[in-house]
Amino acid sequence: MPTITPSYIYTFFAMVIVSSILISSFSAYVVALKTIPEVQQLENLLKHVASQGYRLITLTNVANSTSRVVLELPSSIGSKQYWFRLCNDSSRAWVEGALGPITKVSVGNQVSLPNMIVAVGNYSSVNGPAVLESYLDQAIPVLHLIAWSEEA
């Protein structure tokens, strides 16, 4: 009888270890399944901002006027805050963003804008609605993103 009891105890601990591994694996899988739609929703939001930017730039170029649109955006994606910003370099312009706090480094979620524009500004989901405006600065279209306020 003394040799049988330790084998039951070892079997019990082995079952506890295996079940812990299985539970943690399933938990990680559930977190991954929740993250995929959040990233897709962020990409859709960036595409929406880029399409509004295209529309404003086109209107500015055709009518030679200043255009402004207030973007009603969700306050969070899932349970996470998000941010996006307009960026450009000498060859192209883009909208980039991510979930979580604002970072200064470039992120993977980018949507291109028209090449020959100046794109500036950033937005965080804690700021309420965003304002996207377009105007000409010495024949160069400028796309500017700001947080909405009563003065805007």
Disulfide bonds with the S-S distance in Angstrom:
none
